Amino acid sequence: MRRYVVAVKTKRMIRNDLSTVPALYEHDVVAWSVEQVRLLRAGLLDQIDIEHIADEIEDVGKSEERELVSRLAVLLAHLLEWQAQPGLRSASWERTLRHQRKRARRRLDKTPSLQPKLHDPEWVDDVWDDAVVLAVKETGLDITNFAAACPWLLADVILEDWLP
C-alpha cells in the first residue's frame, strides 16, 4: 500500500492512504492542492488525483470566461443606461464605463483564447441577456425598452471612447 504525507488545516502532517485523496479534496481543497503540487513537483505522477486536477484546470478556464461575461454584462448595462437616460449622464458614469472596458480588455489580453467569444452569437446573446437584466434593475425601465439582441459588436464596445 502506498503512503504519502498530507497537510491539513491544523498544519500538522499526517499519513493517509491514497483512498483518502478524494476525501481530502472534498474536505479541504487548499490542503489537497498543496499535496497535489508536492506530488507533481516530486514527479510522483502515479499518486496524483488526476480526476480532480482535471476538474480544477477546467474550472480555471470557466472562471476566466465568467469574469469576462460579468465585465461585459456590466459594461453593456451601463451603455444601455447611457443610451436610455441621457439626462443622467455624469463623469462618474464615464469612469465606470472606462473601468469596465479596461478590465474587459485586460481579461482578453491575459486570456486571448477568449477573443473568439466576442463573435459567438450564442455567447453574445447570453451576455446581452445578463446586461438587459442589470439595466432593467438599475433604470426601472420595462424590458421592452431594450433590444432583444445586442445591436453592437462587442469588439467595438470595449474600445476606449466608443458610445452608442
N, C-alpha and C positions, 0 to 999 in steps of 0.2 A: 504494500500500500504506500502510495506517495504521501509525503508530508511537506508542508510549507508553513511559512510564518505569515500571519495576517495582522495588520494594525487595526485596532478597534478604537472606538471613541474614547476609551479610558487611556489610550496611548500606551498601554502595556502590550506586550507581544504574547500571543497565544498560539498554540499549534492546533490546526484543524485538518481534517482530511479533505480531499478535493470535492467531495459531495456537498460541502457547505459553501462553495463559491457562489452559487446562485442565491443561497440564503443570505450571504453577506451583501450581495448586490441589492437584494430587497430590503435589508435592514439598514445598511449604511453605504450608500453609493460612493461617498468620498473615500472611505476606508477601502472599499472594493477597487476604486480607480488607482489608489496608491499601490495596492498589491499588484494590480494588472501591469502598471508601469514598471514596477520592480521586476516582475516576471519577464516582460518584454525586453527590458534592458539587459537582463541576465541571459537572454537567449533561451529561456525555458518555455518555448512555444508550445510544447505538449501539455503545459499546465495552465495555459491561459483560458479564460472564459470567452471563447470565440463568439458565441451567440450574443451575449450581452455587449461585447465590444463592437460587434457589427451594428447592433441596435443604437449604441451611443454615437457611433460615427454617422449613421443615417440621421439621427436626431440633430447633429450639428448642422447638417445641410438644411434640414427643415427649420431650424431655429433662425438661420440666416435669411431664409425666404420669408418667414413670419415677420422678421424685423423689417424687411423691405416692404412687405404688404402694409404693415402698420404705418410706416413713414409715408408711403404714397397715399394711403387712405386719408390720413390726417391732412396731407398737402392738398389733395383733391377736395376734401370737405371745406378747407379754408378758401380754396379757389371758387367753389360753389357759393360760399357765403359772400365772398368778394363780389361775385357777379350778381347775386340776388339782393344784396343790401349795400348798394354803393354809398348811401348816406352814412354808413357806419365805418367806412374805411378809416384806418388810422396807421400811424407809424408803428405801433405795436403789432398790428396785423401784418404789416410788411416784414417786420422782424421775424415773426412766426413763419411766414412763407419762406424767407431766406434760410432760416434754421432747418426747416423740414427738407428743403431742397438739398441743402448741404449734407444733411445726414443721409438722405436717399442716395445722393451721388457717392458719398463715402462708402456706403454699403456696396454699391455697384463697383466701385474701384477695388474694394477688398475681395469681392466675390464676382469677378467678371462673368462667371458662368451663369449668373442670374440675368444678364443683359437680354437674352432672348425672351425672357418672361415679359418684358415691356411690349413685345409684339405678339404675344399669345392671346388671341381674343377671349378665350375662356378665363384665363388668369386675369386679364384686364377687367372682364365683367365682374369677377369676384371682388377685386379691389374697388371697383366702382360702386358695387352694392354696399360695401362697408363704408365708403365715403358718403354716399347718399344718406345712410342711416345716421352717421355722425352729423351731417349738415341739417337734417330734419330736427335732430335733438337740439342742436345749437341755435337754429333760427326760429324754430317753432312753426316753420312753414310746412304745408302739406307736401307729401312725397311727390304729388303730381306736378309740383313746381320745378322738378328736376328731371332731366333727360333720363330715359330708361337705359341708355347705354352711354358710355363715355364718349363725348364728342371731340376729345382732344387726343393727340398722340402723347403717350407717356414720356417718350423721348424729348418732346418739346416742353412738357410740363416741368421737367426737372431743370430746364435751362434757367440760369440765374434771374433774368429780367422778364421772363415770359408771363404774360397775363391774358386771361380770356377777353 
